[in-house]
């Protein structure tokens, strides 16, 4: 096997662009006998920790050396300039890899500042930030969207040379590489010739990559559909973003060697780049926050004082059982180092209530803490309802606990601002949670992209078992009818799904009112494709839709032609909520 390392790979954290899970990329690396891999998602490092975990290996599973990177977006000028609109702004790409801990910190800084300071359709950085945070990084010229390749393609060879030399000076003699790619795109042939000539003229070395966006060649169609979902297009549309050739998959080292047979040094250099990247990311334990207590008291004393005072306010009189429970909880909190955490949570909830900001009563395992109840972090009496403190905090719990706290959405920013101001902007962070589409939503989104009739797509979606958390793979196992419908897709003629008068797939029983959840919203197609698209798939039963527009565009004609079906929809609502609305 030819030595080769993939240095340009996108996972599904390249949102609605990359079609590979991190786990599948790492698994494919092992399958091909490779021991190193880079992750370079577009504009972010969201998947870095997950990537590190997947690479660790375990019993019988060899580790993969992780190379943390990011394909950043470069603003055409200053990152602070935000004008012109998405279609007129050209964001150039640059691949950055962390070679050590300094590079890892700088990469995190660049990706964060791209969002907080430079975001304009994309999270952008600029030359100023690169000058400030280039230490410990390796740079690659990226794809056709890269700055140097784009200049070469435009015939501006002198500017491309000047820019490449600037990057070499910035990242160091071994820190900048000219990136060759070949996915069968004619423009890449032109750029590659220019990059080879540039390398000969400047001494900047070449490196071969494949710009991986999906794991296997057969995943190309899935990735194309994903792009359509992200851009709001349909597969049938001619003028849209698409990858013309199915070559953006995780190729084997031998495949890469054949593609770049004329420049074998570019393949060999991938190992040199990987050798430069020797990052060890420590896995530290939790670092507990510190709360500044009044003079003369320790944090433990102050927490106990507040808790006991609060207990007296909550109960009159205080039962011996409650005192014993409070003392026990305080001992566990102290032993596990959560004193500061409780004080900080008490502090910002106390602030919110003083300012009249609505605060929820508490939910989750934190409601089992009597200390939290005494501090008015929660408003649910754990003694009355027999709630266990150990579900929230105990020495044998592996994961760290947290309080689930709800603030009124109109003023929650005031609480965030208070915490940031009091504890320091460098000590407060906000965490994002990534949602994933479940089975029914996947079917409806893909059906729209493939131009399925809405009624047919809806009927297929209704074959998915009624479990809000079910994934498509599980749904196919549990629903033989769904599996039967899905099996032929992409392999030949697909059996149609007949839609009965109830809206259910023919052969399936109509839904009983008693089976329908109050929050369900079934959309009914109007028969007007563009209107259904604007409405998110059709009308919601029992709803009121306001149609507006300039005189003469056909509002009356449309409403007249659809009046019969609309009346029928309103007269026979499909949910309790719709029935109540009609009433």
ROPANU-962543 format. One record per residue (C-alpha): chain; residue number from 1; x, y, z; residue in one letter. Coordinates in Angstrom, 3 decimals. Example, Ala and Ser with C-alpha at 12.3 -4.5 7.8 and 13.67 -1.06 7.14 Angstrom:
<recs>
> c  k  u  v  w  r
> A  1  12.300  -4.500  7.800  a
> A  2  13.670  -1.060  7.140  s
</recs>
This chain:
<recs>
> c  k  u  v  w  r
> A  1  0.000  0.000  0.000  x
> A  2  1.291  3.453  -0.944  x
> A  3  1.821  5.677  2.124  x
> A  4  -0.877  8.326  2.106  x
> A  5  -2.900  10.390  4.616  x
> A  6  -6.215  12.123  3.948  x
> A  7  -5.663  15.775  4.946  x
> A  8  -8.895  17.322  3.642  x
> A  9  -12.074  15.671  4.958  x
> A  10  -15.539  16.973  5.735  x
> A  11  -17.961  15.322  8.113  x
> A  12  -21.643  16.035  8.668  x
> A  13  -20.496  18.970  10.829  x
> A  14  -19.917  20.707  7.482  x
> A  15  -23.606  21.329  7.823  x
> A  16  -25.794  20.174  4.915  x
> A  17  -22.654  19.692  2.809  x
> A  18  -20.686  16.803  4.287  x
> A  19  -22.554  13.506  4.194  x
> A  20  -20.222  11.367  6.336  x
> A  21  -20.456  10.833  10.038  x
> A  22  -17.171  11.174  11.893  x
> A  23  -17.451  7.552  12.937  x
> A  24  -17.786  6.352  9.329  x
> A  25  -14.701  8.340  8.250  x
> A  26  -12.615  6.888  11.075  x
> A  27  -13.953  3.382  10.412  x
> A  28  -13.038  3.693  6.716  x
> A  29  -9.552  4.836  7.682  x
> A  30  -9.056  1.655  9.703  x
> A  31  -10.669  -0.490  6.983  x
> A  32  -8.117  0.728  4.436  x
> A  33  -5.204  0.044  6.782  x
> A  34  -4.439  3.727  7.369  x
> A  35  -3.444  5.071  10.764  x
> A  36  -3.858  8.865  10.432  x
> A  37  -6.694  11.175  9.426  x
> A  38  -7.444  14.906  9.312  x
> A  39  -10.844  16.507  9.945  x
> A  40  -11.293  19.861  8.182  x
> A  41  -14.932  20.893  8.366  x
> A  42  -16.102  24.124  6.757  x
> A  43  -15.629  27.122  9.038  x
> A  44  -15.954  25.272  12.334  x
> A  45  -14.466  22.795  14.797  x
> A  46  -17.790  21.513  16.091  x
> A  47  -16.813  17.880  15.609  x
> A  48  -13.297  18.054  17.119  x
> A  49  -14.043  16.353  20.434  x
> A  50  -16.190  13.695  18.793  x
> A  51  -13.385  13.107  16.295  x
> A  52  -10.803  12.670  19.036  x
> A  53  -13.053  10.173  20.805  x
> A  54  -13.679  8.153  17.628  x
> A  55  -9.942  7.971  16.921  x
> A  56  -8.967  6.568  20.327  x
> A  57  -9.762  2.976  19.504  x
> A  58  -10.148  0.330  22.164  x
> A  59  -9.971  -3.382  22.736  x
> A  60  -9.278  -4.969  19.348  x
> A  61  -9.722  -1.594  17.592  x
> A  62  -6.483  0.169  16.576  x
> A  63  -6.194  3.888  17.291  x
> A  64  -6.082  6.454  14.509  x
> A  65  -3.874  9.513  14.924  x
> A  66  -6.228  12.525  14.734  x
> A  67  -5.202  15.682  12.892  x
> A  68  -7.444  18.578  13.895  x
> A  69  -8.086  21.136  11.189  x
> A  70  -10.589  23.490  9.620  x
> A  71  -11.278  24.799  6.123  x
> A  72  -11.727  28.473  6.948  x
> A  73  -13.475  31.141  4.914  x
> A  74  -11.423  34.227  4.051  x
> A  75  -13.193  37.578  3.782  x
> A  76  -12.334  39.478  0.560  x
> A  77  -11.159  42.394  2.708  x
> A  78  -11.759  43.026  6.376  x
> A  79  -13.921  40.581  8.307  x
> A  80  -15.803  43.616  9.604  x
> A  81  -16.973  44.625  6.098  x
> A  82  -20.420  43.150  5.564  x
> A  83  -22.084  44.374  2.397  x
> A  84  -23.009  43.256  -1.082  x
> A  85  -25.229  40.247  -0.449  x
> A  86  -24.451  36.538  -0.553  x
> A  87  -24.180  36.178  -4.344  x
> A  88  -21.774  39.098  -4.720  x
> A  89  -19.429  38.102  -1.879  x
> A  90  -16.695  35.580  -2.713  x
> A  91  -15.415  33.711  0.322  x
> A  92  -12.043  32.151  -0.428  x
> A  93  -10.996  28.952  1.334  x
> A  94  -7.847  28.010  3.231  x
> A  95  -7.199  24.692  4.986  x
> A  96  -5.511  25.001  8.389  x
> A  97  -4.149  22.072  10.434  x
> A  98  -3.014  22.198  14.063  x
> A  99  0.557  20.948  14.398  x
> A  100  0.742  21.366  18.197  x
> A  101  -1.096  22.746  21.242  x
> A  102  -0.410  26.344  20.193  x
> A  103  -1.914  25.658  16.783  x
> A  104  -4.938  24.009  18.365  x
> A  105  -5.560  27.091  20.537  x
> A  106  -5.099  29.404  17.552  x
> A  107  -7.415  27.323  15.404  x
> A  108  -10.088  27.531  18.101  x
> A  109  -9.586  31.302  18.280  x
> A  110  -9.888  31.706  14.500  x
> A  111  -13.005  29.561  14.192  x
> A  112  -14.654  31.364  17.124  x
> A  113  -13.806  34.862  15.883  x
> A  114  -15.055  33.895  12.443  x
> A  115  -18.503  33.572  13.998  x
> A  116  -18.420  36.344  16.597  x
> A  117  -16.712  39.048  14.496  x
> A  118  -16.638  38.007  10.862  x
> A  119  -19.929  36.224  10.204  x
> A  120  -21.561  37.319  6.968  x
> A  121  -23.371  34.368  5.388  x
> A  122  -20.280  32.397  6.405  x
> A  123  -17.977  32.538  9.470  x
> A  124  -15.072  34.545  7.971  x
> A  125  -11.563  35.435  9.058  x
> A  126  -9.108  37.869  7.457  x
> A  127  -5.404  38.658  7.151  x
> A  128  -5.401  40.537  10.447  x
> A  129  -6.567  37.480  12.361  x
> A  130  -4.147  35.202  10.503  x
> A  131  -1.260  37.499  11.450  x
> A  132  -2.338  37.264  15.078  x
> A  133  -3.168  33.537  15.295  x
> A  134  -0.941  31.698  12.785  x
> A  135  1.469  30.095  15.245  x
> A  136  1.522  26.298  15.295  x
> A  137  -0.549  25.969  12.116  x
> A  138  0.008  24.306  8.740  x
> A  139  -1.717  25.877  5.725  x
> A  140  -2.947  24.194  2.525  x
> A  141  -4.291  26.082  -0.501  x
> A  142  -7.635  24.203  -0.484  x
> A  143  -9.961  23.484  -3.406  x
> A  144  -10.911  25.563  -6.454  x
> A  145  -12.496  27.936  -3.950  x
> A  146  -9.086  28.575  -2.391  x
> A  147  -7.403  31.922  -2.867  x
> A  148  -4.315  30.746  -4.765  x
> A  149  -6.215  28.260  -7.027  x
> A  150  -8.826  30.916  -7.852  x
> A  151  -6.159  33.431  -8.878  x
> A  152  -4.492  30.841  -11.105  x
> A  153  -7.811  29.954  -12.723  x
> A  154  -8.411  33.648  -13.444  x
> A  155  -5.024  33.894  -15.174  x
> A  156  -3.513  36.039  -12.411  x
> A  157  -0.383  33.945  -11.922  x
> A  158  1.726  36.789  -10.494  x
> A  159  -0.866  37.543  -7.811  x
> A  160  -1.146  33.836  -7.015  x
> A  161  2.635  33.647  -6.600  x
> A  162  2.717  36.715  -4.342  x
> A  163  -0.057  35.334  -2.171  x
> A  164  1.564  31.907  -1.895  x
> A  165  4.894  33.460  -0.868  x
> A  166  3.138  35.540  1.758  x
> A  167  1.585  32.401  3.256  x
> A  168  4.962  30.636  3.198  x
> A  169  6.508  33.520  5.096  x
> A  170  3.600  33.464  7.552  x
> A  171  3.488  29.719  8.298  x
> A  172  7.192  28.998  7.823  x
> A  173  9.210  27.066  5.182  x
> A  174  7.552  23.728  6.025  x
> A  175  4.191  25.185  7.067  x
> A  176  2.550  25.965  3.719  x
> A  177  1.692  23.517  0.922  x
> A  178  0.191  23.759  -2.561  x
> A  179  -2.815  21.429  -2.624  x
> A  180  -3.491  19.314  -5.734  x
> A  181  -6.986  17.890  -6.280  x
> A  182  -8.425  15.904  -9.184  x
> A  183  -12.111  14.976  -9.198  x
> A  184  -12.449  14.969  -12.977  x
> A  185  -13.268  18.681  -13.097  x
> A  186  -11.602  20.347  -16.129  x
> A  187  -10.743  23.495  -14.175  x
> A  188  -8.741  21.409  -11.706  x
> A  189  -6.452  20.261  -14.536  x
> A  190  -5.694  23.899  -15.339  x
> A  191  -5.114  24.819  -11.698  x
> A  192  -2.926  21.769  -11.034  x
> A  193  -0.608  22.702  -13.918  x
> A  194  -0.351  26.183  -12.452  x
> A  195  0.351  24.829  -8.959  x
> A  196  3.106  22.532  -10.261  x
> A  197  4.751  25.465  -12.061  x
> A  198  4.365  27.615  -8.942  x
> A  199  6.006  24.912  -6.846  x
> A  200  8.985  24.720  -9.208  x
> A  201  9.385  28.497  -9.185  x
> A  202  9.078  29.043  -5.427  x
> A  203  10.078  25.763  -3.822  x
> A  204  6.744  25.541  -2.008  x
> A  205  5.983  21.790  -1.862  x
> A  206  2.955  20.021  -3.328  x
> A  207  0.489  17.822  -1.454  x
> A  208  -2.372  15.693  -2.828  x
> A  209  -5.841  15.670  -1.243  x
> A  210  -9.307  14.496  -2.243  x
> A  211  -11.701  16.974  -0.564  x
> A  212  -13.735  14.147  0.984  x
> A  213  -17.461  14.928  1.370  x
> A  214  -18.829  11.379  1.647  x
> A  215  -17.402  8.023  2.604  x
> A  216  -18.087  5.811  -0.413  x
> A  217  -18.674  6.517  -4.082  x
> A  218  -22.281  5.287  -3.863  x
> A  219  -22.992  8.015  -1.274  x
> A  220  -22.682  10.725  -3.931  x
> A  221  -26.434  10.876  -4.585  x
> A  222  -27.194  11.178  -0.882  x
> A  223  -24.752  14.082  -0.628  x
> A  224  -26.360  15.744  -3.650  x
> A  225  -29.759  15.488  -1.980  x
> A  226  -28.253  16.942  1.188  x
> A  227  -26.976  19.960  -0.740  x
> A  228  -30.432  20.478  -2.234  x
> A  229  -31.994  20.418  1.236  x
> A  230  -29.444  22.979  2.406  x
> A  231  -29.906  25.304  -0.582  x
> A  232  -33.674  24.926  -0.929  x
> A  233  -33.398  23.417  -4.408  x
> A  234  -34.695  20.301  -6.139  x
> A  235  -32.559  17.647  -7.790  x
> A  236  -34.318  18.300  -11.104  x
> A  237  -33.295  21.979  -11.218  x
> A  238  -30.550  22.693  -13.736  x
> A  239  -28.941  25.809  -12.215  x
> A  240  -27.978  24.845  -8.702  x
> A  241  -24.973  23.975  -6.584  x
> A  242  -23.854  20.419  -7.214  x
> A  243  -20.771  18.204  -7.390  x
> A  244  -20.607  17.220  -11.041  x
> A  245  -18.621  14.010  -10.550  x
> A  246  -18.966  11.269  -7.887  x
> A  247  -15.294  11.510  -6.930  x
> A  248  -15.460  13.265  -3.564  x
> A  249  -15.356  10.037  -1.582  x
> A  250  -12.782  8.560  0.794  x
> A  251  -10.350  7.079  -1.710  x
> A  252  -7.799  4.406  -0.901  x
> A  253  -4.065  5.218  -0.935  x
> A  254  -3.629  3.190  -4.125  x
> A  255  -6.408  5.155  -5.850  x
> A  256  -4.743  8.433  -4.883  x
> A  257  -1.387  7.150  -6.161  x
> A  258  -2.928  6.280  -9.548  x
> A  259  -4.640  9.677  -9.855  x
> A  260  -1.432  11.575  -9.091  x
> A  261  1.009  9.171  -10.806  x
> A  262  2.703  12.104  -12.569  x
> A  263  3.438  13.862  -9.251  x
> A  264  4.149  11.029  -6.785  x
> A  265  5.868  13.456  -4.405  x
> A  266  2.478  15.103  -3.764  x
> A  267  1.133  11.801  -2.426  x
> A  268  4.258  11.109  -0.366  x
> A  269  4.122  14.615  1.094  x
> A  270  0.835  13.854  2.830  x
> A  271  2.851  11.746  5.250  x
> A  272  5.310  14.627  5.772  x
> A  273  2.442  16.974  6.634  x
> A  274  0.924  14.402  8.986  x
> A  275  4.314  14.023  10.693  x
> A  276  4.343  17.778  11.352  x
> A  277  1.042  17.526  13.187  x
> A  278  1.814  16.056  16.575  x
> A  279  -1.014  17.294  18.733  x
> A  280  -1.881  15.730  22.034  x
> A  281  -5.169  17.067  23.371  x
> A  282  -5.355  16.333  27.098  x
> A  283  -8.521  14.936  28.560  x
> A  284  -8.679  16.906  31.818  x
> A  285  -11.199  16.340  34.530  x
> A  286  -13.780  18.976  35.349  x
> A  287  -12.544  22.381  36.471  x
> A  288  -15.014  23.653  39.036  x
> A  289  -15.872  27.348  39.156  x
> A  290  -15.006  29.524  42.134  x
> A  291  -17.482  31.900  43.782  x
> A  292  -16.178  34.947  45.636  x
> A  293  -17.734  34.742  49.111  x
> A  294  -17.988  37.544  51.701  x
> A  295  -14.842  38.089  53.797  x
> A  296  -14.348  35.839  56.788  x
> A  297  -16.151  32.792  55.367  x
> A  298  -15.216  29.860  53.208  x
> A  299  -17.402  28.883  50.227  x
> A  300  -18.534  25.805  52.170  x
> A  301  -19.559  27.907  55.189  x
> A  302  -21.387  30.425  53.044  x
> A  303  -23.326  27.742  51.125  x
> A  304  -24.336  26.021  54.379  x
> A  305  -25.451  29.373  55.827  x
> A  306  -27.611  30.199  52.808  x
> A  307  -29.075  26.680  52.655  x
> A  308  -30.018  26.528  56.349  x
> A  309  -31.555  29.979  56.239  x
> A  310  -33.529  28.978  53.155  x
> A  311  -34.684  25.763  54.834  x
> A  312  -36.149  27.802  57.699  x
> A  313  -38.007  29.957  55.186  x
> A  314  -39.332  26.957  53.246  x
> A  315  -40.519  24.912  56.250  x
> A  316  -42.108  26.010  59.500  x
> A  317  -41.251  24.148  61.613  x
> A  318  -38.282  22.296  60.088  x
> A  319  -38.585  18.542  60.621  x
> A  320  -35.506  16.613  61.847  x
> A  321  -35.682  14.572  58.637  x
> A  322  -35.245  17.731  56.567  x
> A  323  -32.223  18.877  58.609  x
> A  324  -30.551  15.470  58.253  x
> A  325  -31.224  15.459  54.500  x
> A  326  -29.806  18.983  54.124  x
> A  327  -26.633  18.156  56.073  x
> A  328  -26.134  14.981  54.041  x
> A  329  -26.499  16.838  50.732  x
> A  330  -24.111  19.573  51.857  x
> A  331  -21.499  16.958  52.763  x
> A  332  -21.738  15.336  49.303  x
> A  333  -21.656  18.708  47.528  x
> A  334  -18.545  19.705  49.471  x
> A  335  -16.783  16.356  48.986  x
> A  336  -17.375  16.407  45.207  x
> A  337  -16.277  20.031  44.805  x
> A  338  -19.632  21.471  43.711  x
> A  339  -19.833  24.253  46.316  x
> A  340  -18.889  27.003  43.866  x
> A  341  -21.269  25.623  41.248  x
> A  342  -24.259  25.770  43.634  x
> A  343  -23.346  29.302  44.734  x
> A  344  -23.046  30.585  41.155  x
> A  345  -26.381  29.068  40.123  x
> A  346  -27.987  30.515  43.257  x
> A  347  -26.445  33.891  42.434  x
> A  348  -27.824  34.324  38.912  x
> A  349  -31.230  32.886  39.783  x
> A  350  -31.389  35.281  42.749  x
> A  351  -30.526  38.120  40.344  x
> A  352  -33.230  37.066  37.859  x
> A  353  -35.933  36.919  40.524  x
> A  354  -34.907  40.291  41.957  x
> A  355  -35.229  41.795  38.469  x
> A  356  -38.649  40.251  37.893  x
> A  357  -37.396  37.903  35.175  x
> A  358  -39.588  34.765  35.012  x
> A  359  -37.762  31.652  36.250  x
> A  360  -39.075  28.113  35.870  x
> A  361  -39.667  25.844  38.889  x
> A  362  -36.902  23.462  37.869  x
> A  363  -36.871  20.168  36.023  x
> A  364  -34.646  17.173  35.607  x
> A  365  -32.668  15.445  38.335  x
> A  366  -31.756  18.760  40.003  x
> A  367  -35.288  18.910  41.406  x
> A  368  -34.269  16.081  43.749  x
> A  369  -31.919  18.335  45.740  x
> A  370  -33.178  19.792  49.034  x
> A  371  -30.263  22.257  49.019  x
> A  372  -31.447  23.526  45.622  x
> A  373  -34.976  23.851  47.004  x
> A  374  -33.743  25.740  50.095  x
> A  375  -31.707  28.109  47.867  x
> A  376  -34.776  28.623  45.617  x
> A  377  -32.887  27.292  42.628  x
> A  378  -35.882  24.964  42.285  x
> A  379  -39.439  25.299  43.572  x
> A  380  -40.316  21.615  43.888  x
> A  381  -40.220  20.108  47.378  x
> A  382  -38.204  16.862  47.015  x
> A  383  -39.365  15.575  50.411  x
> A  384  -43.028  15.909  49.564  x
> A  385  -42.647  14.080  46.267  x
> A  386  -40.030  11.539  47.368  x
> A  387  -37.345  12.728  44.928  x
> A  388  -33.844  11.290  45.251  x
> A  389  -30.814  13.547  45.608  x
> A  390  -28.573  10.718  44.360  x
> A  391  -30.066  10.949  40.855  x
> A  392  -28.559  14.429  40.698  x
> A  393  -25.297  14.044  42.552  x
> A  394  -23.457  11.092  43.998  x
> A  395  -19.807  10.026  44.139  x
> A  396  -20.364  7.132  41.714  x
> A  397  -21.981  9.227  38.981  x
> A  398  -19.748  9.301  35.892  x
> A  399  -21.201  12.324  34.087  x
> A  400  -21.283  15.744  35.687  x
> A  401  -24.740  16.943  36.769  x
> A  402  -26.357  20.220  35.830  x
> A  403  -29.447  22.251  36.609  x
> A  404  -32.064  22.623  33.878  x
> A  405  -33.245  26.209  34.307  x
> A  406  -35.836  28.034  32.224  x
> A  407  -35.952  31.820  31.930  x
> A  408  -38.561  33.938  30.189  x
> A  409  -37.327  34.165  26.594  x
> A  410  -37.881  37.910  26.353  x
> A  411  -35.385  38.685  29.148  x
> A  412  -33.062  35.672  29.303  x
> A  413  -30.319  37.765  27.646  x
> A  414  -30.258  39.940  30.766  x
> A  415  -29.286  36.903  32.838  x
> A  416  -26.561  35.935  30.350  x
> A  417  -25.241  39.508  30.378  x
> A  418  -25.192  39.523  34.198  x
> A  419  -23.213  36.275  34.382  x
> A  420  -20.768  37.449  31.696  x
> A  421  -20.187  40.800  33.386  x
> A  422  -19.757  39.350  36.880  x
> A  423  -17.570  36.350  36.125  x
> A  424  -15.716  37.583  33.031  x
> A  425  -16.241  37.179  29.308  x
> A  426  -13.284  34.766  29.211  x
> A  427  -14.978  32.454  31.736  x
> A  428  -18.477  32.227  30.271  x
> A  429  -19.403  30.208  27.223  x
> A  430  -22.585  29.203  25.432  x
> A  431  -23.061  25.668  24.221  x
> A  432  -24.832  24.675  21.010  x
> A  433  -26.893  21.538  20.632  x
> A  434  -27.163  20.010  17.169  x
> A  435  -30.558  18.696  16.212  x
> A  436  -30.935  15.789  13.830  x
> A  437  -33.865  14.998  11.606  x
> A  438  -35.888  11.964  12.578  x
> A  439  -37.526  9.515  10.247  x
> A  440  -40.686  11.385  9.223  x
> A  441  -38.881  14.684  8.723  x
> A  442  -36.178  12.967  6.649  x
> A  443  -38.761  11.385  4.368  x
> A  444  -40.614  14.657  3.820  x
> A  445  -37.435  16.690  3.179  x
> A  446  -35.990  14.164  0.750  x
> A  447  -39.338  13.768  -0.996  x
> A  448  -39.539  17.532  -1.566  x
> A  449  -36.047  17.566  -3.066  x
> A  450  -36.913  14.628  -5.346  x
> A  451  -40.146  16.363  -6.424  x
> A  452  -42.473  13.695  -5.018  x
> A  453  -46.162  14.623  -4.881  x
> A  454  -46.797  15.844  -1.364  x
> A  455  -49.679  13.432  -0.760  x
> A  456  -47.510  10.453  -1.655  x
> A  457  -44.613  11.651  0.529  x
> A  458  -46.994  12.247  3.405  x
> A  459  -48.450  8.767  3.034  x
> A  460  -44.956  7.233  3.133  x
> A  461  -44.063  9.296  6.206  x
> A  462  -47.167  8.006  7.957  x
> A  463  -45.839  4.462  7.615  x
> A  464  -43.178  5.380  10.192  x
> A  465  -44.110  4.112  13.670  x
> A  466  -45.417  6.791  16.048  x
> A  467  -42.258  7.327  18.043  x
> A  468  -40.903  10.905  18.021  x
> A  469  -37.317  9.666  18.599  x
> A  470  -37.264  6.909  16.015  x
> A  471  -34.557  7.071  13.359  x
> A  472  -35.090  5.994  9.767  x
> A  473  -33.007  2.811  10.081  x
> A  474  -35.097  1.705  13.073  x
> A  475  -38.335  2.641  11.306  x
> A  476  -37.431  0.440  8.339  x
> A  477  -36.915  -2.507  10.698  x
> A  478  -40.177  -1.959  12.558  x
> A  479  -42.441  -1.228  9.585  x
> A  480  -42.469  -3.980  6.924  x
> A  481  -44.660  -1.836  4.671  x
> A  482  -42.184  1.064  4.857  x
> A  483  -39.297  -1.272  4.129  x
> A  484  -41.209  -2.658  1.136  x
> A  485  -41.790  0.826  -0.255  x
> A  486  -38.197  1.941  0.333  x
> A  487  -36.371  -1.145  -0.937  x
> A  488  -36.536  -0.476  -4.672  x
> A  489  -35.675  3.241  -4.492  x
> A  490  -32.673  3.975  -6.703  x
> A  491  -32.569  0.442  -8.111  x
> A  492  -35.447  0.446  -10.566  x
> A  493  -39.160  1.149  -10.798  x
> A  494  -40.578  2.084  -7.431  x
> A  495  -44.014  0.804  -6.467  x
> A  496  -46.318  3.707  -5.924  x
> A  497  -48.054  4.374  -2.661  x
> A  498  -51.762  4.844  -3.119  x
> A  499  -53.309  7.443  -0.873  x
> A  500  -56.713  6.654  0.525  x
> A  501  -59.472  9.214  1.229  x
> A  502  -58.230  9.552  4.820  x
> A  503  -54.737  10.604  3.733  x
> A  504  -53.232  7.328  4.940  x
> A  505  -51.429  4.939  2.647  x
> A  506  -53.866  2.526  1.057  x
> A  507  -53.981  -0.632  3.095  x
> A  508  -53.290  1.222  6.336  x
> A  509  -56.157  1.976  8.699  x
> A  510  -57.288  5.544  9.085  x
> A  511  -56.081  7.250  12.231  x
> A  512  -58.601  7.421  15.035  x
> A  513  -59.067  10.755  16.769  x
> A  514  -58.090  9.094  20.016  x
> A  515  -54.719  8.127  18.471  x
> A  516  -53.834  11.587  17.255  x
> A  517  -51.661  13.755  19.479  x
> A  518  -52.952  17.285  20.112  x
> A  519  -49.767  18.826  18.721  x
> A  520  -49.917  16.989  15.390  x
> A  521  -50.206  19.129  12.278  x
> A  522  -51.116  17.285  9.112  x
> A  523  -50.595  19.316  5.944  x
> A  524  -52.908  18.936  2.992  x
> A  525  -51.658  19.728  -0.487  x
> A  526  -53.474  22.420  -2.472  x
> A  527  -52.441  21.069  -5.852  x
> A  528  -50.459  24.240  -6.581  x
> A  529  -46.800  23.261  -6.325  x
> A  530  -45.315  26.664  -5.530  x
> A  531  -48.027  27.448  -2.976  x
> A  532  -47.437  24.099  -1.243  x
> A  533  -43.729  24.882  -1.104  x
> A  534  -44.321  28.291  0.485  x
> A  535  -46.746  26.732  2.968  x
> A  536  -44.216  24.085  3.992  x
> A  537  -46.012  21.268  2.228  x
> A  538  -49.612  22.417  2.236  x
> A  539  -52.336  23.756  4.465  x
> A  540  -52.571  22.885  8.138  x
> A  541  -56.017  21.602  8.946  x
> A  542  -58.087  24.164  10.818  x
> A  543  -55.634  26.963  10.176  x
> A  544  -56.135  30.393  8.660  x
> A  545  -53.807  31.481  5.850  x
> A  546  -53.544  35.099  4.735  x
> A  547  -52.629  35.420  1.048  x
> A  548  -51.400  38.847  -0.036  x
> A  549  -49.834  40.338  -3.152  x
> A  550  -50.053  42.960  -5.852  x
> A  551  -53.363  43.428  -7.734  x
> A  552  -53.780  41.108  -10.696  x
> A  553  -51.423  38.307  -9.659  x
> A  554  -54.243  35.773  -9.338  x
> A  555  -55.220  35.676  -5.669  x
> A  556  -58.949  35.420  -6.421  x
> A  557  -58.469  32.842  -9.155  x
> A  558  -56.334  30.698  -6.924  x
> A  559  -58.684  30.851  -3.951  x
> A  560  -61.680  30.144  -6.159  x
> A  561  -60.101  27.089  -7.742  x
> A  562  -59.053  25.705  -4.365  x
> A  563  -62.181  26.599  -2.383  x
> A  564  -63.725  23.130  -2.520  x
> A  565  -60.659  21.313  -1.188  x
> A  566  -60.011  23.999  1.424  x
> A  567  -63.595  23.787  2.721  x
> A  568  -63.323  20.024  2.919  x
> A  569  -60.084  20.308  4.833  x
> A  570  -61.542  22.699  7.388  x
> A  571  -64.728  20.696  7.752  x
> A  572  -62.860  17.475  8.581  x
> A  573  -59.887  18.429  10.754  x
> A  574  -57.317  15.724  11.482  x
> A  575  -56.361  16.706  15.032  x
> A  576  -57.944  17.722  18.320  x
> A  577  -56.135  21.029  18.121  x
> A  578  -57.685  21.702  14.726  x
> A  579  -61.126  20.739  16.023  x
> A  580  -60.791  23.148  18.910  x
> A  581  -59.659  25.859  16.539  x
> A  582  -62.647  25.323  14.287  x
> A  583  -65.000  25.352  17.262  x
</recs>
